Amino acid sequence: MSIKDHAPKVGTNNTPQQHTTTPEKTAAEPTTTPAARALAVLRIALGLTFLWAFLDKTFGWGYATKSAQAWINGGSPTKGFLAHVEVGPFQGMLRDWAGTGWADWLFMLGLLGIGLALTLGIGMRIAGVTGTLLLAFMWIASWPLAQHTSLGEPTSSTNPLIDEHLILIVALIAVTLGAAGTVWGFGRQWAQQQIVQRYQWLR
């Protein structure tokens, strides 16, 4: 066999042909499709909604909560709502919870934690589950299925099945399953933390 049999193939310019590869996109690269950006906007809007509720109830900015009823001024974040529940099969239990310390703290910590997680795009799985539970309890307290209260008065329900709480639950599930924290958020950096890699439910 001659030496020429082992010579590299050359192109028209008498230089060895080189094969170049184009780097492919990996899963670590940000997704910036219109759908991903829309989910990110939805995620941030949901987060700010929870954060606003926390801040208004804490400081009494005069919207849903007056200054005299603010949490820092001794008011109860749950009493104003739960104490007046007159619909649904759990109304007695919910009225008993109204104004209790454990209910106030759980409610407020839930609002703060869910709001921060959604706004920053971290801990989306926890935020999705806890946010769904919180909104489900609020749906139960509102009980839109009822047309009249236990006192015989008409309720303010306009739809027996779908109300704002259920719509928010669907939105929470969408941003959680859509990994919305990775766009305009810190979801990717959060996922790289050692403890998060070890316990995937923290993502």
Salt bridges, closest charged atoms under 4 A:
GLU86 OE1 - ARG95 NH1 3.57
ASP163 OD2 - HIS165 ND1 2.86
